[in-house]
Amino acid sequence: MWLNPQKDKIALLKTEIDVHTLGISTIQEILEECGFTVCVADEKLSKVLMFLGDENNASYFIKWLISNKITVVSFSYRLDPRDGVLFFKQMYNVIWQHNMLVENGGQIKFCCFAGLPIACQMVKMEFQESIVVFEGDEKVIDSLKKFKINPDKAPKSLVEIDKYDTFLEKFGSSIINSGDYRLISGVDRSSTRKFGTENEFVVDRIYNGRIKGLPPLIRVHAGPYNSERKDAIKEFIEWIKVFRNEGLLDVLSLGTSQLSQSMFGKEWGDMPNGGGLPISSEDEYYELYKNGHPMLFRTYAGTVNMSVLAKVHERSMNIAWHALSLWWFSELDGRGPYSVLENLEESIKTLKYIALSNKPYEPNVGHHFSFRGGDDITYVLSIVLAARLAKSIGIKDFIVQIMLNTPKQTWGIMDLAKARATMELVRELEDSNFHVFLQTRAGLDYFNHDLDKAKCQLASVTALMDDIEPCNNVSPDIIHVVSYSEAAFLATPQVINESIRITRRALECYRIMKKEKQFELPYSAEAIYERQIYLKNGVKALLALIEKEIVNPYSPEGLFQIFQAGFLPVPDLKYCREKYPYAVNWKTKIKNGAVDCYFLEKRMSIEQRINVLQYNLRQIR
């Protein structure tokens, strides 16, 4: 029996400690597009769900279900599988004990669990077929069936698959089936100026690679999880030696822990580290760095005292480039203690230091807005704002990170249009003192938990990367390789090296096939260009309004006002929504592989958007 959008309401729940909200935002949009009312756990309920053994918390949860007339409950947990199963069992037991299930005379028709594959298997063993599980690799049509929603009644724009994406999938499968990727070896970059020294610059490797016709630089983000801090560092040193000896990796990005970012150099005591590499001193950074030559190193910025930690990174590892998230890793996502304005103030202070260091800057902004329901115009606009800010401060080298497949329902042709619009607008800023470099990567929730399928996806997305700037034979400059095990388990050095080999071989084969004209790309260049122009013109119109209405837009106050007024919509923001009503009061939808703002079921025109923003500006003043 299918669910009825007029009668059924679906709850999407998570705990406070799980910051992975992209999957929830994605499925919420899909369900709402099918006409269902969706209730997402707010901050209070997310806290309550962690302590349902308390009678008051259990009572609050039941009252929430009743008052919202919930008929389907879906719980998501993407951290430790055992904790996820424990939290889910507590929640399910409360529902059962209060006779909330339909078979007990209640209103809940069924419950769902979304988590890592191991957690899903544990739930299946515990509850057999009574619980619907989501492992994260489901296509839209599969997700609808699991939610007992008739796919035939869903909008076609949700369930259609673009022919370019089908082509990329076949290409990816051919790379893995051939097995040739296993023969890929490291790239000799020793002719680079100052190669392997403690004052080498990443841009020198990029320029040398362009001249010599070498493959893009390869970057990975890695770090073991170990609850014992010293053991984790020792283990990572062994990882580093494996990477160094294999010679496939150019830039090692340290996956440091939350405490490393927020409590660096302080006593942690028994505070939970949360996952990630627990670096606590400058000496520890240097120990990793000296074991990794000639690899280059980079890491997360701090969430407090950013400029101080940036200097530590310069001294201890000659950091390849700095990355700051401007509005993010603050109160907006619970990843840092600063208000948005404080975060911008600290970020700009740090950017001024980065400019003096002559190191590149990478803004981690576009995908963070996409994670919270931002549309494609917002994605492009946020990166262009970051580029204009960087240039105004004196940054000379600017790295544009393009995260593809975000959300994962995005079609490849729409990814190309979004990436091309971004690069065109940022490259307009280039001159003798401002240089732009493209770094590409796969999306965070893109990969299948089935490792064979994920390997094919990795090869597929590599081909997509090469189509962003097809007339530029040295683009992209950097590929951030996301390991194929992303959806299943933490990548080991062996998995990471295999992922690099797959990426390199896929890029090599795809370029040969295009050069020899072995295929004709199955997409409409006109459709991509039309979308690219739509995004570019929309961003330019918003930039014109910003620079007309906001005094000194490339200052902390200016960038804060841009967010506060709603120029960068985040309809799925989970934290402090009440504080930023003009940022969250937007409706976005995924249709035909693209994300746009909608008003009364029609795509909002840029004129309508500007009218709303002008009203918002008047209100905040």
FILUMFI-600432 format. One record per residue (C-alpha): residue in one letter; x, y, z. Coordinates in steps of 0.05 Angstrom, whole numbers, padded with zeros to 5 digits, always signed. Layout:
N
aXYZ...
END
This chain:
621
m+00000+00000+00000w+00029+00068-00022l+00032+00127+00025n-00016+00184+00013p+00012+00256+00011q-00054+00283+00037k-00055+00237+00098d+00017+00218+00114k+00071+00260+00146i+00144+00239+00150a+00193+00255+00205l+00268+00260+00190l+00306+00255+00255k+00379+00259+00277t+00418+00269+00341e+00455+00333+00359i+00525+00303+00354d+00516+00279+00282v+00532+00339+00238h+00521+00301+00173t+00457+00334+00148l+00466+00331+00072g+00428+00265+00064i+00370+00291+00106s+00366+00355+00065t+00367+00316+00001i+00313+00266+00019q+00271+00322+00048e+00271+00358-00019i+00253+00293-00056l+00195+00278-00008e+00168+00349-00011e+00173+00348-00086c+00127+00288-00084g+00076+00328-00043f+00091+00301+00026t+00096+00343+00090v+00163+00332+00122c+00181+00350+00194v+00256+00354+00209a+00283+00350+00280d+00301+00419+00307e+00358+00433+00355k+00318+00416+00417l+00291+00350+00391s+00360+00330+00365k+00386+00338+00437v+00326+00300+00466l+00338+00241+00419m+00406+00228+00452f+00375+00218+00521l+00309+00181+00511g+00322+00139+00573d+00299+00201+00611e+00223+00198+00620n+00214+00273+00607n+00253+00268+00542a+00213+00207+00520s+00148+00244+00536y+00171+00305+00496f+00187+00261+00436i+00120+00226+00437k+00083+00293+00443w+00123+00318+00383l+00102+00259+00341i+00029+00267+00361s+00026+00342+00351n+00058+00338+00283k+00013+00279+00263i+00074+00238+00241t+00059+00171+00207v+00129+00152+00185v+00193+00161+00227s+00262+00160+00195f+00324+00164+00238s+00393+00181+00210y+00461+00170+00242r+00526+00171+00201l+00578+00164+00257d+00598+00103+00298p+00552+00045+00277r+00544+00018+00348d+00523+00086+00374g+00475+00094+00316v+00441+00028+00329l+00437+00043+00403f+00404+00111+00392f+00356+00080+00342k+00336+00023+00389q+00322+00073+00445m+00278+00114+00398y+00242+00052+00371n+00230+00025+00442v+00199+00091+00463i+00152+00088+00403w+00135+00016+00419q+00125+00026+00493h+00077+00084+00481n+00035+00043+00433m+00050+00090+00375l+00056+00037+00321v-00005+00023+00278e-00007-00051+00299n-00014-00026+00371g-00069+00023+00354g-00022+00083+00342q-00007+00128+00283i+00063+00106+00262k+00060+00060+00200f+00134+00042+00198c+00203+00066+00219c+00267+00075+00178f+00341+00077+00194a+00393+00112+00151g+00466+00101+00167l+00532+00069+00148p+00527+00000+00116i+00552-00035+00179a+00500+00000+00221c+00445-00018+00171q+00466-00092+00174m+00463-00089+00250v+00393-00060+00248k+00371-00113+00198m+00397-00168+00244e+00362-00137+00304f+00295-00121+00273q+00292-00166+00211e+00244-00137+00159s+00205-00092+00206i+00252-00033+00195v+00267+00000+00128v+00341+00015+00121f+00377+00066+00077e+00451+00056+00065g+00460+00120+00025d+00471+00091-00045e+00398+00089-00066k+00375+00122-00130v+00315+00168-00124i+00267+00115-00150d+00293+00065-00099s+00286+00114-00042l+00214+00128-00061k+00197+00054-00062k+00229+00044+00006f+00186+00101+00033k+00126+00066+00001i+00115+00124-00047n+00090+00106-00116p+00146+00125-00165d+00095+00131-00221k+00064+00190-00184a+00131+00226-00174p+00151+00284-00218k+00189+00258-00279s+00244+00309-00266l+00261+00270-00203v+00268+00200-00232e+00295+00214-00302i+00369+00198-00316d+00408+00242-00365k+00442+00207-00424y+00509+00241-00409d+00508+00210-00339t+00494+00142-00370f+00552+00152-00417l+00598+00170-00359e+00576+00108-00320k+00594+00063-00379f+00662+00097-00386g+00676+00088-00311s+00658+00014-00315s+00705+00004-00374i+00763+00033-00335i+00752-00014-00275n+00737-00075-00318s+00802-00067-00357g+00844-00066-00293d+00898-00024-00327y+00895+00027-00271r+00936-00019-00227l+00998-00004-00271i+00996+00071-00257s+01060+00097-00223g+01081+00163-00192v+01097+00227-00230d+01168+00254-00229r+01162+00327-00209s+01234+00336-00186s+01248+00388-00240t+01203+00437-00201r+01238+00497-00172k+01258+00485-00099f+01229+00415-00104g+01228+00379-00036t+01256+00438+00002e+01223+00470+00062n+01205+00532+00023e+01176+00501-00040f+01111+00532-00067v+01053+00490-00095v+01043+00539-00152d+01114+00522-00177r+01093+00449-00182i+01030+00471-00220y+01068+00514-00269n+01122+00462-00279g+01068+00410-00293r+01034+00455-00344i+01100+00465-00381k+01120+00392-00379g+01050+00365-00396l+01046+00327-00330p+00980+00302-00299p+00944+00347-00248l+00971+00349-00177i+00937+00297-00134r+00911+00316-00065v+00878+00271-00015h+00847+00284+00054a+00867+00230+00103g+00877+00211+00175p+00866+00149+00218y+00816+00146+00275n+00845+00123+00341s+00819+00141+00409e+00890+00141+00437r+00920+00207+00414k+00994+00188+00412d+00978+00121+00378a+00939+00158+00324i+00998+00202+00308k+01046+00143+00306e+00998+00105+00260f+00993+00165+00214i+01068+00171+00208e+01068+00100+00182w+01013+00120+00133i+01056+00179+00110k+01115+00133+00097v+01071+00089+00053f+01048+00150+00013r+01119+00176+00006n+01147+00110-00017e+01091+00098-00067g+01101+00167-00097l+01030+00176-00123l+01009+00233-00078d+01029+00306-00086v+00991+00341-00030l+00971+00306+00035s+00913+00342+00069l+00912+00326+00143g+00844+00306+00169t+00852+00336+00237s+00801+00329+00293q+00752+00381+00318l+00794+00392+00380s+00856+00404+00337q+00817+00461+00304s+00786+00490+00367m+00833+00473+00424f+00902+00471+00391g+00959+00477+00442k+00911+00471+00501e+00898+00415+00550w+00842+00370+00524g+00832+00330+00586d+00775+00280+00576m+00739+00322+00523p+00713+00279+00466n+00759+00284+00405g+00704+00267+00355g+00744+00232+00300g+00802+00257+00260l+00876+00265+00271p+00888+00293+00342i+00945+00342+00330s+00959+00386+00390s+01027+00417+00380e+01072+00450+00328d+01124+00396+00339e+01074+00342+00320y+01058+00378+00255y+01132+00382+00239e+01142+00309+00255l+01090+00290+00203y+01118+00339+00153k+01190+00316+00157n+01169+00244+00148g+01131+00261+00085h+01181+00296+00039p+01175+00310-00018m+01099+00311-00009l+01068+00378+00005f+01021+00385+00065r+00959+00424+00083t+00905+00420+00136y+00842+00451+00164a+00841+00522+00189g+00826+00534+00262t+00756+00550+00285v+00785+00599+00336n+00847+00642+00331m+00851+00626+00257s+00908+00673+00242v+00950+00644+00299l+00940+00573+00274a+00954+00595+00203k+01023+00619+00226v+01034+00553+00261h+01018+00516+00196e+01067+00559+00158r+01124+00547+00208s+01112+00473+00220m+01095+00446+00151n+01104+00502+00100i+01030+00493+00086a+01016+00485+00011w+00955+00531+00014h+00905+00557+00065a+00830+00542+00064l+00778+00584+00101s+00703+00577+00099l+00685+00650+00114w+00612+00643+00137w+00619+00570+00157f+00652+00530+00214s+00616+00579+00260e+00549+00583+00295l+00516+00567+00228d+00537+00494+00228g+00558+00484+00301r+00630+00471+00280g+00658+00533+00313p+00642+00581+00371y+00641+00646+00332s+00581+00685+00309v+00578+00695+00234l+00605+00766+00240e+00661+00744+00287n+00679+00688+00240l+00683+00736+00181e+00726+00784+00222e+00775+00729+00241s+00775+00701+00170i+00793+00768+00139k+00847+00780+00190t+00875+00712+00171l+00869+00726+00096k+00912+00788+00106y+00966+00744+00136i+00959+00694+00079a+00969+00750+00029l+01035+00768+00063s+01057+00695+00062n+01046+00692-00014k+01009+00626-00005p+00946+00609-00045y+00877+00613-00014e+00821+00563-00025p+00751+00584-00002n+00709+00525+00023v+00642+00559+00012g+00602+00537-00048h+00587+00466-00027h+00571+00487+00044f+00513+00528+00017s+00492+00468-00026f+00493+00424+00036r+00440+00469+00066g+00393+00472+00005g+00426+00531-00031d+00411+00536-00105d+00461+00536-00162i+00464+00612-00166t+00482+00614-00092y+00538+00563-00104v+00569+00606-00158l+00557+00673-00123s+00591+00651-00058i+00655+00631-00094v+00656+00695-00135l+00647+00736-00072a+00705+00698-00040a+00748+00711-00102r+00733+00786-00102l+00747+00789-00027a+00813+00753-00037k+00836+00798-00093s+00816+00861-00053i+00860+00837+00005g+00921+00822-00039i+00917+00746-00047k+00956+00730-00111d+00939+00656-00121f+00867+00633-00115i+00846+00559-00116v+00774+00546-00137q+00749+00480-00108i+00691+00453-00149m+00654+00398-00112l+00614+00359-00163n+00553+00314-00152t+00525+00360-00097p+00469+00343-00086k+00479+00275-00116q+00415+00283-00158t+00452+00336-00198w+00459+00318-00271g+00528+00320-00302i+00508+00372-00353m+00484+00417-00297d+00548+00406-00259l+00586+00428-00322a+00544+00491-00329k+00552+00509-00256a+00628+00497-00257r+00637+00534-00322a+00597+00594-00298t+00639+00595-00234m+00705+00591-00271e+00686+00643-00323l+00666+00695-00270v+00728+00681-00227r+00775+00681-00286e+00750+00750-00305l+00788+00775-00244e+00855+00747-00268d+00912+00794-00282s+00987+00796-00268n+00974+00798-00193f+00916+00749-00188h+00920+00678-00214v+00865+00625-00213f+00874+00550-00206l+00820+00497-00213q+00814+00440-00163t+00760+00388-00174r+00731+00334-00129a+00673+00285-00124g+00615+00300-00078l+00613+00279-00004d+00553+00232-00010y+00564+00211-00083f+00595+00142-00074n+00560+00076-00068h+00576+00032-00008d+00586-00025-00057l+00661-00018-00069d+00660-00044-00141k+00606+00006-00160a+00643+00062-00123k+00706+00049-00162c+00667+00057-00227q+00637+00122-00200l+00707+00148-00184a+00728+00137-00256s+00664+00168-00281v+00669+00232-00241t+00742+00240-00264a+00717+00243-00336l+00666+00296-00315m+00723+00337-00284d+00759+00337-00351d+00698+00365-00387i+00694+00428-00344e+00745+00467-00385p+00750+00425-00448c+00790+00476-00487n+00843+00481-00432n+00888+00420-00438v+00921+00433-00370s+00855+00438-00331p+00843+00418-00276d+00907+00438-00240i+00892+00397-00178i+00847+00337-00167h+00824+00324-00096v+00815+00249-00098v+00759+00225-00054s+00770+00151-00040y+00720+00101-00066s+00709+00074+00004e+00679+00140+00028a+00609+00111+00038a+00633+00046+00070f+00693+00058+00115l+00752+00104+00130a+00802+00100+00073t+00868+00065+00087p+00933+00081+00050q+00921+00021+00005v+00851+00045-00014i+00876+00117-00023n+00932+00095-00069e+00884+00052-00109s+00836+00111-00115i+00892+00154-00142r+00910+00102-00193i+00838+00097-00216t+00833+00173-00222r+00898+00179-00261r+00882+00123-00309a+00811+00148-00321l+00837+00217-00337e+00891+00190-00383c+00843+00145-00421y+00789+00197-00427r+00837+00248-00456i+00864+00198-00506m+00794+00179-00527k+00773+00252-00537k+00836+00268-00575e+00826+00209-00621k+00752+00226-00628q+00732+00156-00606f+00664+00182-00584e+00618+00242-00590l+00597+00270-00523p+00523+00254-00514y+00501+00322-00489s+00473+00385-00518a+00527+00439-00516e+00472+00490-00526a+00434+00465-00464i+00497+00471-00422y+00513+00539-00449e+00442+00563-00438r+00445+00542-00365q+00515+00571-00357i+00491+00639-00384y+00430+00636-00338l+00474+00626-00277k+00526+00676-00299n+00474+00731-00313g+00438+00717-00247v+00502+00722-00207k+00522+00786-00243a+00455+00817-00228l+00462+00800-00154l+00533+00826-00152a+00509+00892-00182l+00455+00897-00128i+00506+00880-00073e+00556+00932-00095k+00501+00984-00103e+00464+00973-00037i+00518+00948+00012v+00572+00994+00036n+00641+00961+00031p+00614+00891+00013y+00683+00858+00019s+00689+00872+00093p+00665+00831+00152e+00604+00875+00160g+00590+00874+00086l+00595+00799+00078f+00553+00790+00141q+00499+00835+00113i+00500+00797+00047f+00484+00733+00085q+00435+00766+00133a+00395+00796+00076g+00387+00729+00041f+00433+00737-00020l+00458+00666-00003p+00396+00624+00012v+00403+00566+00061p+00332+00538+00068d+00357+00474+00101l+00400+00508+00154k+00394+00469+00219y+00425+00517+00268c+00401+00586+00291r+00347+00591+00238e+00308+00642+00278k+00368+00688+00278y+00372+00692+00202p+00300+00690+00175y+00317+00724+00109a+00371+00671+00095v+00325+00611+00107n+00259+00636+00080w+00270+00610+00010k+00244+00549-00027t+00292+00509-00071k+00278+00448-00113i+00318+00398-00154k+00288+00392-00223n+00321+00362-00285g+00386+00356-00247a+00390+00429-00226v+00376+00466-00162d+00337+00532-00166c+00295+00578-00122y+00220+00571-00132f+00160+00614-00118l+00089+00587-00125e+00115+00524-00160k+00152+00564-00214r+00226+00578-00219m+00238+00646-00189s+00262+00698-00239i+00323+00740-00222e+00277+00801-00221q+00233+00768-00168r+00294+00750-00128i+00320+00821-00130n+00253+00848-00107v+00254+00801-00047l+00326+00821-00031q+00311+00895-00035y+00254+00885+00014n+00299+00845+00060l+00352+00899+00059r+00301+00951+00080q+00279+00907+00138i+00349+00893+00166r+00365+00967+00164
END
